[in-house]
Amino acid sequence: MTAPAVTDFWQFQPDEGAPVSEPTEVRFLYDDDALYVGAWLWDTDGIMVTRLVRRDVPLPDSDLFAVHFDSFHDHRTSYRLTINPSGSRRDLIISGGGGGGLGGLGGGDTSWEPVWEGKSTVTDKGWFAEIRIAFSQLRFSPAEEQVWGLQMERKVRPGQEETAWVYTPTTEAAGIARFGHLVGIRGIQPGRRLEVLPYVGGRAEYVRIGQSSRVDFASPFRSGSDYFGTGGVDLKYRLTSNVTLDATVNPDFGQVEVDPAVINLTAFETRFAERRPFFVEGADIFQFGDGAPQVVYSRRIGRAPQGRVPGGAVYGDPPSTVTILGAAKVTGRTAAGWSLGFLEAVTQRERADWLDASQVYGRTDVEPVTNYLVARVLRDLRAGQTGVGVLFTAVNRRVDGGPLEGQLFAGAYSGGIDLRHQWGNRVWEVTAHFSPSYVAGSKAALIRTQRSSSRYYQRPDAGHYLGVDSTATSLAGYSARVAIEKTAGRWRINLSGSAISPGYEINDLGFQTGTDRLLADLGGGYEQTRPSPHFRNWGIRITHGVSLNYGGDRVRQAINLNANGQLSNFASGGFSAQYVPPKVNDRPTRGGPLVREPEGYGGSVNYSTDGRRPLSGRVSVRYDRERPGGFSRDLGLSMTWRATESVEINLGPSLNQSHVVGQYVTTVPDTTANQTYDSRYVFADLHQTTFSLTGRVNATLTPEMSFELYVQPFISSADYLGLKELRAPRAADFLEYGEDVGTIAPGDPGKFRIDPDGSGPARTFQVSDKDFNLRSLRGNAVFRWEWRAGSTLFLVWQQTRSGNVESFDPEHPERPVGDFAFGREARELFRVRPDNIFVVKMSYWLNP
């Protein structure tokens, strides 16, 4: 069996569009089960650069060969397989037509984990790459004769030459739509349709069990040495060559890497990335609009329970996450350009045991039985240049009459329609979306939602358009956005307008931090992509954004200037500058009146060395100035050392120092505070210093076997000074207690007693001392072995150390709180007894 050779590659870098200096010869063959790719990559000097890394690690500093298949030929999705001379492999999906980068393609989604084979052979004249991928791992049309989009890439001694089979100038719109074609494949079937992936696992936890200060007996729920076993199965069934069903029974939704430590002093939750394989794989089908707000945030499924044990409990035993009884997902594309995605998951009722001070046991619901549904339909037209999509999400809970009825909705629904349209040879693009939402539940649950940090319906100066409705049992809202952008050529421009109504609520299955906004943004810039004697590329951009609330108050405005470039020696850098005109803000008082904020400004500078070198690094500095006396400054460093072909070390320290002139502390109701709507809004100056370090060591023994060590020490201190109250609505200044108004003195332990008007009629109140010192160490060690195709063994060790000292303790005056002393905090961190968790998990892939 013979196949014609493909040899006509063209330079992408450094001489765009020039002939290649090293020839490449590629051939394709197929049989009933699989497609085979053979590539002979000549290297006359025989001095290839290579790395041995675990699967799916980027290879910026290695020779490589990559092949892209647009197997459905929809000009929207590409499957990319990469291999280097050491046999290291990487696979990913590129969706949406592609972007910039080598051959007109940028990054992609590495969650796609097909079972495929790749081998490399090195000789004195170059190297040879062999790839085999079964048709069962790809999606393609049911046509008798196939036409696939095809692109190939090669890197020769990274930085010396980057080549592509189909060359598109960097000034033109590129990507999947500009691929060449692979023809001649006939009569193929999806092959073995069923994949079964059973797993078994064990977990040992050696953790600290805290002693309640309210009683003299220990917790009866955990011993500090606990052991768990688990098992389950994932199934994948290809209904057709282009539609796949994924299902799971007792799924293992644990993630190998721990979430990073953060300090969150805002009113909003912290968003963490999804890492669980079932949800990550194929997640692009559920992306809606431009991603903000995020209508589908899969970490809501299997989240930590939202209920709590009663306040009178001294010990509780709530589960750390909600058990997912089962989940199923159907995704696929049709020959007519339709894309389909359906996700269904059911989580069980969770209950927490607890014990009170009288040693009376109790049990309370902390999460009801919940059903999650996501349905997505997309239609691509005009060879992928136009797309229209519809999304629907539903969350339904059994909360009737239970303790969670006043906290959670019985039903939450959202979704919408989104549009994308390109024209002018894909140079211009308009995108739009409209997303309604509707939630229903008890009156208490709706009051809680109206008063939440996303909307603050209780704002006393909001006028006619806001107000808490204590009789409401439902809430509806919408989000809408329209944007037009010039995406190719040297001159770029974008214009967008957005609206998020006060009643928009998607946090049951989505992620949002704010509503009540009307936004407009205008930006433009210039990009130079052709190399010059000093720069390989550079660009400059200016943007102007304005945001109003639905009451017409201007709550945000910013003018930004950004510039970046890559030097001829492959180092890169950039800078940014920002000016923020004076404005009002409806968030600092957390449900209180507007606050006026003076003008601010800021800027940043960053510089990166050549990332292809064995030792490379990056430094970034940022400074922001807000109110008079308020500032934030950040210093970030990162270093990568490729010690050997198979060992890589990464270090990334960062330091932040900030002085917030008006940090919210609390709200105190007071009918004598007539200037501020019968409440006193207490603030303080906040001095905070935070240091963190992210470290990784990756050692790859073979392309199938690797070891990774991750560690993140984190130290932060916060000192709250000068307690004060907002002078008046829309004011930019405060009245400091003990200086401008009233008196302040020590109160109960860890508190301050404040008399806001001295001898006046206002009552005294106490405010907790918010000072703290926090230290933590999070890390894990992961051994991963793909011991047979599609089957993996994981050995994991996770360790966590944490300590938090809050307010001044008169019994331990030697423990300062609120000041930052790196040496002292580091010593204290390693004196903390660690929590250790050991996990073993083995899966076995079957393709009967």
N, C-alpha and C positions, 0 to 999 in steps of 0.2 A: 504494500500500500504506500503510495507516494502522495505528497501534497505540495502545492506551489509555495515558494518562499516569499515572505514579505520582507523587503529590504529598504524601502524608501522612507527612512527616518530623516527628520529635520531638527536643527538646533532650536531650542527654546531659550537657552542661556548658554554661553554669554552673548553669542552673535545671533540674534533673533532672525530666524528664517534662513540661516546659512546651512550648507551641507555639513554632515557630521564628520568628525575626525576618526571615529572608530566605527566600523560597520557592525550592523546587527541583522541577524537572519532568524525569522520566526516562521514556524509551520504549525498548522492546525489539522488534527484528525479527530474522528469520532467513531463510536460504535453504538450499540443499542443502549448502553448504560451511561456513557460518560463522554465528555469532551477532553481532548488531550492537547496541550500546548508545549511545543519544544522551541527553545530560544537559544541560539548560539550567539554569544556576546563577545566579540573579538576585543582583545586588549593587547596591542603590539608591544607595550612595555612590560606587561605582566605584573603590574604593581597595583592590583586592585585594593581598595579600602573596604573593609568589611567589619561587621559586628555580629556577635552572637547574643540575641535577646529573646525573651519570651514572646509568645505569639501576641500580636496586636500592639506591640510597642513601636512608636514611630522610628524611622531610620533616616534622620537628616544627614548623618555623617557616614553613610555606607553606599557603595555601589549597589544598584538594585535594578530589577526588571519588574514592571507592573503591567497587567492587562485588565482592561475594563470591558464588561459585557453589558450592553443595554439589551438584555435578552428579550424583553417584551417590546422593544423598539417603540417606546412611547416618548422618547426624548426627555424623560423626566427622572429616571432611576438607573443608576449604574452600579454593578457589582464589581468591586475592584479586588484583585488578588495580587499580592506583592511577595517577591522572594529575593534574597540576596545571596552572595557567594557562600555564606556560612550555612545556608539552609533555613535561616530565620524567615518566618512567614507573617504576613499581616493581611487581614481581610476586612472590608468595610463596605457600607452602602453609601452612595452619594445620591441625595434626593434634591429635587427642585431644579434640576437642569444644570447644576454646577455653578462655580463661581470663578474666582481667580486662581492662580497657582500654576503648577506644571501642566502644560498642555491645556490650560483653561479650566483646570479642576482644582478645587480646594480640598478642605478636610471632609470628613464624613462620619458616619455612625458606625462605631466599632462593635456595637451590640450584636450585629449579625455574626453568628458563629457557625458557618457551614462546616460540614465534614469534607475535607479535601486533602489532597496529597501534593507535596512539593519537595523536590530534591534538587541539589546543586552539585556540580562537579567542576573543580578548578584545574586548569592546565596551564602550561607556560605560554599559551597563546590567548588566554581569556578564560571564560567560564560558560558552563552550559546549565540551563534551567529547564526542569521538567515539571509540568503541572497537570494534575488530573482532578477534575471535578465532575461528580455525578450529576446528571440532569435533574435528579430528585432534589438537588440543593438550589436550583434556580427556578425562576418563574418565567414562563414563556407562553406564547399564544398556542392554541390548539391547531394552528394551520399545518397542513401537510408539508409545505416548504417554508422553512424559517428564514427570516431576514433579521439579523441582530445588529445593533449598533456596536462598533468596535473602536477602541483606542488602546494604544500601547505607549509606554513610557520607559525611559532608561536614564539612569544617572551613572556617569563615568567619573570616578574620583570626585565626589561631591564638590561642586563649585567650579570644576574645570569644564564640565559639559553636562547639560540636561537636554534630552531629546524627546521628541514625540513623533508618532507616526502621522497623525493628522495635526498639522500646525495651524494655529489661529493667531494672528497678531494680537498683542496685548492691548491694543487700542480698540479692538472689536469685542463684541459680546461673544463669549466662548461657552464651553460647557458641553453637556451631553448632546445637545441639538446639533453640534458640529462634528459628531463622530463620523468615522467611515462605516463601512458595512462588512459584516461577515455573512456570506451566502453559501448555499450548497448543502445545508443541513436539512435532511428530509426524513419524514416518517418517525420522528422520535416521540417517546412517551415520558411521563414524569418518573418512570421507574418504580422502585419500591416506595409505595405511598406512605407506609406506616413507620414512624420512628418512636421507640419507647425508651425512656430514660429513667429507670428506677434509681433510687438513692437510699443509702442508710447513713446515719450519723449519730455521733455521741457528743456530749457536752459536759464538761466538769467546771464548776464555778467555785472558786475559793475567794470569798468576798467578805468585807467588813460588815458586821451587823451592828448598827448603831444602838446605843442605849438611850432610851427616852429620859429626859431630865425630870419628867413629871412622876415617875415611879421608880421603885428600886428593884424591879425584876426585868429579865431579859425578854426579847421577842421570842414567842413560841413558834413562829412560822418558818424561820430559816435557821439552819445550823451554822452557816458560813462555809460549809463544804457540801455542795449539792450536785447531784448527777442526773442527767437527762438523756434519753434516747429518742430517736425519731426515725422516720422512714416515709417514703412516698414515691410517687411516680409522675413524671411528665410525659405527655403524649403529643405527637405531632402527626397529623394525618392530612395528606394532600388530596383534597376532594377532587381537584382537577389539576392540570399543569400550572394553573395560575391562582388557585384558591386553597388556603391552608387553614386547618383547624388546629389550634393549640389548646390543650386541656391539662389540668393538673389535679391530683388528688393528694390531700395533705401536703400542700406545697412547702418547699424549703425556701422561704423568702428571707432568710438571713443574709446579710451582706458581709463580705470578708473584711472590708476596710471600715474603720470607725469614722464617724462624723467628726470634723474638726471642732476644737473648743472655740467658743465665741463669748463675748460680753455684749449683751443686748440691753441697753438702757432706753430703748424706744418703746412705743406702745404697740409695735407690730411684731409678729412672730418672725423667726429666722427661717429662711428657705434653704433646705439642703437638697443636694442633687440625688436623683434616683439612681440606685446601683443594682437593684434586684433584677436578675436576668429575665424573668418572665415579663416584667413590665418594660424593661429597656428595649428588648428585642422587638423590632417593628414599630416602635413608638412614633415614628415619623408620620404614620397614617393618621394619628390622632392630633397632630399639631393643627392649631386653628389660627387663622389670621397671621399676624406677625409675632404671635407668642405673648403679647401683653394686652390685657390680663391673660393669665394662663388658665384656660377653661378646664383642662384636664391635667391634674397634678396627682400622679398615681400614688404618691406616698401617703395620700389620705386613706388608701386601702391598706389595712393592717397597721394603722397608726397606733400610738400609745392611747390607752383608754382615756376618754374625756371626762369621765366621772371621777369623784374622789370619795374616800372614806369619810365618815362623819367627823366633825371637828372635835368631838369628845373622845375619839379613838387615840390611844397612845401608841399602838402598833397596827400596821396594816400590811396586807399581802396582795396588792393589786398586780395583775400581770403586766409585764413590760410592754407588750404589744398585743393587739387583738388578733385572735386566731382566724385565719382565712380557711374556711371549710373547703372551698373549691373555687376554681376560676377557669374560665374558658375564653378563648379569643379566636375570631375568624377574620382573616385578612386576605385580600387578593385583588387582582385586576382582571378586567375583561377585555376582549379584543376590540370592543367599541369605545374604549377609553374610560370606562368606569373603574374606580377604585373603591373598595369596600373594607370597612373595619368595624367589628363588633366585639365588645369586651363585657363580660359578665363576671361578677365576683360576689360571694356571700361570706360575710363574717359572722361569727357566732356571738351569742350573748356572753358577756364577760362579767364575772362577779368577783368581788374582793372580800376576803375575810378580814375581820378587825377585832381588836380587843381594847376595852376601855380600862380606866384606872381601877375599877372594881373587879377586874378580871372576868368581866362578862363578855362573851363572844357574840359577834354579830356578822352579818353578811349583807352587802349592798351591791346593787347593780352599778357597774361603771361603764358599760357599753351595751347597747341593745343589739339584737339581731338586725343586721343591715344588709341591704342589697344594693349593689352598685352596677349601673349600666351605662355604657358608652356606645353610641352608634354613629358611624361616620361614613358619608358617601361623597365621593369626588368625581368630577367629570372633566377630563382633559380634552381640549379642542385645538384645532389649528396646529397639529404636531407639537402639542405641549405649550404653545404660546398663550393659550387662554385656559383658565381653569375655574370651575365653580364648585363649591363644596357646601355640604350641610352637615351640621353636628347636633347631636342630642345627647344630653346626659341626665341621669335620674339617680337620686339617692332616696331610698325608702327605709324607714326604721319602725320598729315596734316599740313605741314609747308610751302608749296609752296607759295612764294611771301610774306609771312607774316614777321612781325618783329622778329620772333624767328628762321627764316631760317638760320641766321648766327650763331646761338647758339646751336640748337638741330639737331640731325640726323633725316632724314626722315625714315630711317630703321636701325635697329640694331639686329643682329642675333648671337646666340651662341649656345652652347650645347656640345655634345661630347659623348664618350663611356667610360665606366668605368668597371673594372674587380676586382673581389675578389675571391681568391682561397685558401682553407685551406686543409692541409693534415697532416699526422702523428697524427691521433686522435685529430685533431683541434689544435695541438700544434704550427704548423707553418702556417703562412699566408702571401700571397703576394697580394698586391693591386696595381692597376695601373689605370691611366686615361689619355685620350687625349681630349683636348677641343679646337676647333677652334673658332674664332670670326670674324665677318665681320660687318662693319658699313658703311653707305653711307649717304651723305648729300652734302650741299653746300661747296664751297671752303673755305669760312670763318669758317664754323663749323669744317672742317677737320684741318685747321691751328690751331684753338683753341685746338683741341684734341692733335695734335702733340706737342704743346707747354705746355700741362698740366703737373701737378706735378707727374702724373703717369709715364711719359716717358721722358720729356725734350729733344725732338729731336733737339732743338736749341743749345745744348751744343757745344761750339766752339772747344773743344779738343777731340771730340768723334771720329774724323777720318772718315773713309769711311763708317762706318756702320750706322750712324745716319745723319739726315739732314732734315730740314723742306721742304716739297714739296708743294709750294704754288698753284700748279695746281691740286692737288689730290682731288678727290671727293669720295674716299673710302679708307678704311684702314682694313687690315687683319692681324691676328696674331694667336698664339696658346699658350696653356699651357699644359704641360705634366709632369707626375710624375710616378715613380715606387718605391715601397717600399717592403721590406721583413722583417718580424718580427717573433720572437719566443715569443708567447704570454702566455705560460704556463710553469710550472716548476720553480725551484728556480733560475736558470740562465736565464736571458732574454737578447735579442740582437735585434737591429734593424739597417737597412741600407736603405737609401733612396737617390734618385736623382730626381731633378726637373728642369724644364726649363719653363720660362715665356718670350716669345719673346717681343720685344719692341712694336709691333703693336697690342698686345692682349688688347681688350677693351670690358668690359662687364658691365660697370657701369649704363647702361640704365635699366637693370633689375637685375644686380648682384652687388657685392661689391668687389672692389679691390683698393689697395693703391699703388701698384708698379708693374712695368714690368721690362724687360731688366735684367733678372736674371737667372743664372745657379747655382744651389744649390746642395750640397752633405752633408749628415749628417750620422754619425755613432755613435751608442750608445750601451751601455750594462750595465747590473746591476745584482744584486743578491737580491732575496726576500725571507725572512724567515717568513712563515705564521703559524708555529706551536708555541704555547705559551711556554714560558720558565719562570723561577722564576721572571725575571725582565721585560720581554717584552712579549706582546701578539703577536706582529708582528713588523717587521722592514725591511727596504730595503735601498739599496745604488745604485746609478746610476751615470755613467759618460758619457758625450756626447761631440762630436766634430763636429762643423759645419763650412762649408766654402761656401762663395758665391762670384761669379764673375759676372760682367756684360758681355754683348756680345762683348765688346771690349777687354776682357781678363784681366781687372783690378780686383784685389781682393778687394771687397768692404765690406766684412764682414768675420770675423773669430772669433769663440768663443769656449772656452773649459769650460764645466760646470761640477760641482760635486754636486750631491744632495743626501741627506740622510733624512729619516724620519722613525718614529716608534711610536707605541702605547705602553705605559707602562702597567704594570700589574694592576695598579689602574685606568685604562681607560683614563688617561691623555695622551696627544700626543704632539709630537714636531718634529722639523726638522731644517736642515740648508742647505744652498747652498753657493757655491763659484764659481766665474767666472773670467776667464782671457781672455782678448781681445788683441791679438797681434796688432802691428801697421798695418795700412791699409790706403787705399784711399777711399774717399766717393764722389759719384757723385750727392748727394742730397743737401748738405748745401747751395750751391750758387744758388739753384733754377733755373737751366738752364744755369749756368755758368760753369767754369772749375772745375776739380777735386780738392779736398782739402785733404791733408794728415792729418791723425789723429794719435796721439801717442797711445801707449798701454794704456789699462785701466784694471781695476779690480773691483770686487764688491762681496758682500756677503749678506746673510740674515739669520735670525734666527726667528723661531716662536714657540710658546708654547700654547697649549689649555688644559684647565681643562676638567674634566669628563663632557661631554655634557648631561648626564642623570640627573645631579643634578638640584635642583630648581634654583640655581644660578651658572652660568658657564660663562667662558670668554675665550678670545684669545688675545694674544699680538704678534705683529710681528714687526721686525726692519730690515731695509735694508739700506745699504750704497754702493754707487758706486762712483768710482774715474775715471775721464776721462782725459782731458788735465790737465797739471800742473795748479793747482789752481781751477780746476773745480770739482764739486762733486754734489751728490744728496743723501739726506738722508730722509727716510720715517719712520714714527712711526704710527702703526695702532693698535687700540684697539677695541674690541667688547665684549659686555656683554649681556647675556640673563637671564632674571629673570622671572621664572614662578611663579608669585605671588600666584595664586590659580589654581585650576584644569582647570579654563576656561579663565584666564587672563595671557597674556604673554607680557613682555616689552623687547624691544631690543634697545640697544644703540651702535653706532659704530663711535667714533671719529677718525679722522686721521689728521696727520700733515706732510707736505712735505716742505723741504727747499732745494733749489738748487742754484748752481752758475754755469751758463753756460758761458764758456770763449768765445765761438764764436756763438752768436745767430744772425741769419740773420735779417737784417733790411730792406735793399732795394738794388736795382741795378740802377746805374746812368750811362747812355751812355756818353762816353768821348773818343774822337779820340786820345787824348794825352796819354791815359792809355795803352800804347803798351804792357806792361808786362802782362796785363790781358785781351787781346783781345778787346781793345777799350771800355771797360766798367769797372767801379769801383764797386766792390762788398763790400757793407758796412755792417759791423757787429758791435756788442757791447757785453760787458759783461752784463749778465742778472742775477740779484739777485731776486729770486722769493720765496715767502712763501705762502702756501695755507693751510687753515684749513677747514675741512668739518665735519659734524656730521649727521649721518643717524639715525633717531629714529622711532620706530614703537611701537604701542600699539594695541594688538589684544585681543578683548573680545568676547567670544562666548557665546551667551545666550542659544541657542539650537543647535543641529547639523545642522539645516536649517537656523539659524539666527545669524549674526555676525556683529561686528563693528570693523573697522580698522582705526587707525590714523597714518599717515605718515608725517614726517617733515624732511627737509634737509636744514639747514643753511649752507652757503658756503661763505667763505671770502678769497680773494686772493689779493696780491699786487705784482707788478713787477717794478723793478728799473733798467733801462738801463743805463749803465755807459761806459765811454771810447769808444766813437765811433771810428771806425778804418776800414781799408780796407785790403782785402786779398793782401799779398805781391806779390805772383806769383802763377801760376798754380802748383798744387801738393805741395804747401807749407803748412807748419803746423803753420805758424806764421802770424802776422798782423802788419800793420803800423798804430799806433795810431795818430789821428789828434791832432795837438797842441803839441805833444811830439816827435814823430818820423818823422812826415812829416806835412807840411801845417799848417793851423790855423783853429780854431773853435771858434765861438762866438754866442751869442744869435741872432736869426733872427726874423722873423715875430712871432706873438704870438703863443706859442706852438711849435716853430721850432728852429733848430740850423742852422746857416749859416757856411758852410765849404768851405774853399779854399784849395784844396788838395795839391797844390805845392807852396804855398806862392806867390812869385813874378813870378812864371813860367806861361806858356801859358794856363794852364788848367782853365776852367771856374769854378766859384763858384756855389754851389748848396745848397739847403736847405733840411734838413731831419726833419721829424716830431719827436717830443719827444714822445716816445712810452710808457712812464711810465703810470701805471694805478693802481687804487684801485677798485676792484670789490666786491660787496656784494650782496647776493641774499638769499632768503628764499622761498623754494617751499614746498608745503604740500597739503595733501588732507585728508578728512575724508569720509569714505565709510560705509554706512549701507547696508547690503545685506541680503535679505530674500527670500529663496526659498519657496514661499507661497503655492505652489503645485508642484507636480512632474514635473520637467523640466521648471517651470515658476518662474521668478525671478523679484523682485523689487529692484532697486538700488536708493539710495539717496546719492548724492555726493556733497561735498563742496571742491573746490580747491582754494587755495590762493597762490599768487606769489607776492613777494616783490623783487625789484631789483634796484640797483643803481650802476653807473659806473662813476668814476671820472678819466678823462684822462688829462695828461700833466699839467704843472703848470699854474694856472689861476691868472694873475696879479691883477684882480679885487677881487679875494678872496684868498689872500695869507695865510689865516688861514686854508685853506684846503690842508694839505700836500698830496702829491701824490708819490707813490712808496715805502713808508715805511709801515711796518706791525705793527699795534697797535690793538690788539684784542679787548680791552675794547672800544676804540673809534669806531672801525668798527661795533661792535655789537650794540652800542647805535645808530649809524647812520642807521643801518639796520632797527631797529624798529621805526625809525622816518619816514621811507619811507611809503607813502600811498600805501596800498596793492591793488592788483587786485583780485577780488572775482568772482568766477564762481560757480553757483549752477545748478545741473543737477538732473533730475528725469527721470527714465526710467523703464518701466514695460513691461515684455514679458509674453506671454501666450502660453504654449506648447499644441499642438493638435496632436493626433495620431488617425485620423479617420479610 
